[in-house]
Structures are given as structure tokens and as C-alpha cells.
């Protein structure tokens, strides 16, 4: 795990005496840094534009409405820096599409075949599920390895704040995380983020307990939420003015995967959710 940037921030925030505790709570992440604007070469990691798909994969559509989903990004798996904890195959593409039914797992597509990919233009009369992302400006992406610390508002964040004596200065710990992500469009892996509560609990309830209990907090309070810790961040995409991307009210879209599924390369039940204040 590359900790150079995190070490700089530990010194900046005067937390050298807590370095071991912070590093123990850190996890590897791959930050999505913006490169040159434009569609670029087929198969490059990119946000926006049109997807580069193999012939065997059609442009995804919403199964109920029959309208196309909006293309958000693609990651060439060969671009992911090598590190021991990397759960992804070494070849293939990861695609993310947007739908108004935000938790559909098939908005995320993992392709590991050997077909060439090509830019796939939608039909001239194609209709899309949403127009939220019509103005997305395509940019190539650079994938940069690093470390990530627990993010507000998650159980891991509060545990780290308590361990290093920052319960009364949680904003400072949150600022460290924001600086780690600064200048990126999001990240692969790393820690989950929450607005109000730990989103891993939502993934656990919906995917493993009962999808009808997502907002049934009286029933959720009866659950042992220990199983939520098995859900981990797979991908986070942040609002970014540079690419004209606004997710809700300047929020973010994240994709959580169960650790066992991720080890098997099975992304069929990932949890997608938009978080916005």
C-alpha cells in the first residue's frame, strides 16, 4: 500500500504520535485522476463520452422502461497499478452506467473477455432513462495508487476518531480524507463514505436480509449489523465541476461489494447508491 501522501497529511495535521493507529485503519485505494479531455483511444480508462464495448455487449438499457442507461465511466483493468490486495483481474473492462433505479446491480458491468472494444454510438433515435448526465465532459483517467482512511459517517471513522483522540475534532479527520481524495473524480476500493449513517448497513439489509427493510428503521434496529462489515467500497464516483458532473446535490455515487463476492469476481449483487446531503 502506497502511504506517501497519507504520511504527509499525518505530519501536516500534527498526528505523528498516532501514525501507527492511522496506518492500521488505512486501506489501499486507487484514485481516479483526471487526464486530458476528450474521447481518447478505444479501451482507455475514461469518464464520460461514449462507452468502448465489445460486440457481445449491447449498450445497457433499463429492463422496465426499455430506455438506455447513461454511460458514466469505464476502467481498463490493465491500468490498475499492481498491488497485493488488488482483487480485480489483470485484463478486461469495468463499466458504470446510470439509471434512475439507482440500486440495480447490472448498472455495473465487468468484462474479462478477449474481444476488441470499440466506441459504441447510440442509435440516432435512442431515448435515455435520465438526462442528468447529458453534459458530462469526457476525460481520460489516470489511476493512482494510494492509501485511504475511514470516512465520515461510518463505524470505522468513529472508531479511528476515538482511538486517536479526535472525537471533538471529527472535522479535522474528515478533512484529511478529503485531501487524500483531492483532485480525483473518485476511487476504486478504499473506505466507504456515508451521509448520516454507515452505507454498508444499507447494503447488508437490502442484499442479505430483506430489501423491503431499507427504510424500515424500527425493524433494522432489531438486527445484528455485524454482517455489514463484510461490505466494502468497490467504486466511488464524486461530483466534479471539471467534468460537469453533479450527482444529486454535489454528492457521490458509490458501489459496494461483499468481500466474498469480490474475491470470487462476482459482481452480480453489488449495491449501488447515490449519497447526497
N, C-alpha and C positions, 0 to 999 in steps of 0.2 A: 504494500500500500504506500503510495507516494504521499508523504506528510509535510513536504517543504512549505507549502502555503499555510497549512494549519500551524506549523511551528512558528511562522512569522506572526500569525494572529495571536497565538498564545503569549508571545513576548509583547506584542502591541497592547494587549489587554491586561498585562501585568499578572498573568496566571502561571508563571513558570513553576511555582511550587505545586501546581495541580496538573502539570503536564501528563504525568502517568495516568491519572484518572480520566483526563480528556481523551488521550490516545486509546485507552481501554474501551471507551464508549464510541470511538470513531469507527466507521466502516468505509470500505473502498467505494468510490463513486467515479463515474465518467461524466465530466461536464461537457455540455453541448455548446461550443463556442461558435459564434457566427463568423463565417468566412466571406468570400466575395458574393455579391448579389448576382442573381441570375439562375437560370435553369441548370447550367453546367452540363457535364458529360453524363450519359445514362449510367446508372449504378452508383453515382456518388451519394454520400450522405447529404441530405438536404431537408430544409424546412420549406414548405410552400411549393408553388409551381404545380406541375402535374406529375403523377407517380410514374416511375420506371418499373413496369411489371413484366413478368414472363407471360408468354402467350397462354399458359394454362390457368392464369388467374384473371378473372374479369374484374373490372372496376366495381368495388363492393357497393351494394345497394341495400337500403332498408327493406327487410323482408315484408313488412306490413304496407308501407307506402309505395314501394317499387321505385323510389327516387334514389339517386346516387348519394352516397356519403361524401363529405368534403375531405379532400386529402390534406393532411396536416404535415406529416414528415415521414422520411424513410432513413433508415440507418443501414449502411453496408456493414455487415458483421465483421468483415475483414479489417475495417477501420478501427475497431475497438482495441485499444492498447492491451498487450499481453500482461496479465497478472494472475496470480494463483487462484484467486477467488472468482474469476470471470466464469459465469455459468453459461454463456452463450456459445453456440457453435462458431467455428472459425470461418465459415463461409455462409453466404446467404444474405437475406434482406429482412429487416423488421419494418413493417409499415403501420402507421397510425392514421385512421380515418375518423371523422367526427360525425355524430348523429345526435339528434335531439333526445333520443332514448339513451341517456349517457352511459348506462352500465352494461350495455351489450358487449359481451366478451369478444365477439367477432369483428369489432372495430379495430382490433389489433391482429395483424397477420404476420406469422413467421414463415418465411420461405427458405428452405435449405436445399433446393434442387440445383441442377447444373444448367438449366436453360439460360440463354442470354436474356437480359431485360431491355426493354425499350420504352421510350416515353409514350404514354397512352393518353391520347386526346379523348375527351368525352365526345359523344355524338353532338352534333350541332343543336339538336332539339332536346338535349338532356335536361332534366329537371333535378335539382338537388334538394335534399331534405331541409337544409338550412342555408341562409345567406350570410351567416355570421362571419364567415372566413373568406368572403369573396375578395377582400382587399389584401389578403396575405401576400407579402412581397417575398419571392423566393430568394433564399440564401443557402450557399453551401455551408456545411457544418464541419468543424474540426472537433475531434473527440479527444479530450484532455483528461488523463488520469489524475486522481486526487483523493483526498480524504473528506468525509462528511461527518458532521457531528449531529447529535439528536436535535430535532427541530420542534418548535412550539406548534401545537399544544399536544404533546404526546407523553405517554408514560415515561419513555426513555429521557425526554427533555427534563421533566420534573425530577427524575432520579439523579441526573447529572447535576442539575442546579443545586440540589440538596447536598450532593457529595462534595462539591467544590465551594459551598457556602455562598451561592448566588441566588438563594430563594427570594431575597429582597431586591435583586438586580437582574431579573429574568430578561429584561430588555437587552442588557449587555450580552448575555449568552445568545439571544436571538440575533443580535447584530453580528456576532461572529459568524453564525451560519449564513446570514445574508451576504457577508463579504466573501465567504467561500464560493458562493454561487454567483457573485457579481460578474457581470459581463457575459453570462451564459443564458441560453434560451431554455435551459432545463438540465436534466441529468438522467443518466441511467444508473440504477442501483442507488446506493446511499440510503439515507434515512427518509421515512415518510414525514410529511408535514400535515398539520391539522388546523382547522379553524374551529375552536371551541372544544373539540374533543379529539381523541386519537382515531384516525380514519381506519386503522386496522380493525377496530371493533365493528365498523360497518361491514367490512369485507367478510369478517368471520360470521356475523349474524346472517347476512344475505346468502353467502355461498355455502355455509356449513350448518346453519340452524334452521332458519325459516325466512324466506325473502319478504314475507308479509310483516315481519317484525322490524323492518328497518327503522320505522318511526314509532314503533310501539315501545316507548321507553319504560312503561310500567312492567312489561314483560322482560325487557332487556335487563332490568335491574335484578331479575331473579337468576340470571346466567352467571356462570363462572367464565370470565372473559380471558382466562389464561391462554385459550386457543388463539386469541387474536395476535399473540406474539409470533405465530408461525407465518403471518402475512408480512411481506416485505415490499419495499419500493422496487418496481421494475423500471418505470419510466415516469418522469415528471416533465411537463411542458408548461412553461411560465408565460404570462402575458409579457409582451415585449414591443415597445413602441418602434424599435428599429425595423421590425418586420411587419408592423401594423397588425399585431396580434393582441386582441383583447378577449380574455376568457372570463365571462361574467363581468364582475366589477373589479377588473385588474387582478383576477385570481389565477388559478392554475388548474390544469388537468393532470391527474395522476392515474397510473395504472399499477395496481398491487397484485402480486402473485403469491400463492402459497409456496413456502420454501421447498416442500417436497415436489410440487409440480415443476418448479423452476429447475431443480436438479435433473428431472426427467425430460426437460424440454417441452413440457405440456403446458400450453398457454390457453387451453380451452375454457378455463373458468376464471380468468383474471377478472379483477374488479376495477372498473373504470368509474371515476367520479370527478366532477368539477367542484372545486372548492372556491368560494368567493365570499368576502365579508359583506 
